[in-house]
Amino acid sequence: MRVPPDDTSCQIIAETAPIVSDFAFCFRCFNYEIDYDIDTVYTKHCLFIEQLQNRILNLLLNRQHYIGIEEDGHGIITWF
């Protein structure tokens, strides 16, 4: 995916995440030819993960949760 999900998709994902007990959303790239700047793509996806985290946290103000961002910033994992 060259472009991360848009704001509408981000909101839908954030609203859906608390419905399940465990939720993960990660971007991966494995063994295929890349004809675009992967660093720019990963930077955009990391920003999306931060935005998704903020939206999920805003929805969970009064609910116990655990949230983790992968070290490389390409994934988010939550437990409710």
C-alpha positions in Angstrom: 0.0 0.0 0.0 1.7 3.2 -1.2 -0.6 5.5 0.6 -2.0 4.9 4.2 -5.7 4.9 4.8 -7.4 8.3 4.7 -9.0 10.1 7.7 -12.4 8.5 7.2 -10.9 5.0 7.2 -8.8 5.9 10.2 -11.9 6.9 12.1 -13.7 3.7 11.1 -10.7 1.6 12.2 -10.5 3.5 15.5 -14.2 3.0 16.2 -14.0 -0.7 15.3 -10.9 -1.5 17.4 -12.6 -1.4 20.8 -15.3 -3.8 19.7 -12.8 -6.7 19.7 -10.7 -7.9 22.6 -7.4 -7.8 20.8 -6.6 -5.6 17.8 -3.5 -5.1 15.7 -2.9 -3.0 12.6 0.6 -3.4 11.0 2.2 -2.5 7.7 4.7 -4.9 6.2 6.9 -5.2 3.1 8.3 -8.6 2.1 10.3 -9.7 -0.9 8.9 -7.9 -3.9 10.1 -5.3 -6.2 9.5 -1.8 -5.1 9.2 0.9 -7.8 8.7 3.8 -5.3 10.4 5.5 -2.4 9.9 3.0 0.5 11.2 5.5 3.1 8.6 8.0 2.2 5.9 5.3 2.3 7.0 4.1 5.7 7.1 7.6 7.1 3.5 8.2 6.0 2.4 4.9 7.5 4.1 5.7 10.8 2.3 9.0 10.9 -1.0 7.1 10.3 -0.2 4.7 13.1 0.3 7.7 15.5 -3.0 9.2 14.3 -4.8 5.9 14.8 -3.3 5.6 18.3 -4.6 9.0 19.2 -8.1 8.4 17.9 -8.3 5.0 19.8 -7.1 6.7 23.0 -9.7 9.4 22.7 -12.4 6.8 22.4 -11.2 4.9 25.5 -10.9 7.6 28.1 -13.0 5.7 30.7 -12.0 2.2 29.7 -9.0 0.1 30.8 -6.8 -0.7 27.8 -3.2 -1.5 26.9 -1.7 -0.1 23.7 1.7 -0.6 22.1 3.4 0.8 19.1 6.0 -1.3 17.5 9.6 -0.1 17.8 9.8 0.7 14.1 6.5 2.6 14.3 4.8 0.4 11.6 2.3 -1.3 13.8 -0.1 -0.8 16.7 -1.4 -3.5 19.1 -4.2 -3.0 21.6 -5.8 -5.1 24.3 -9.1 -4.3 25.9 
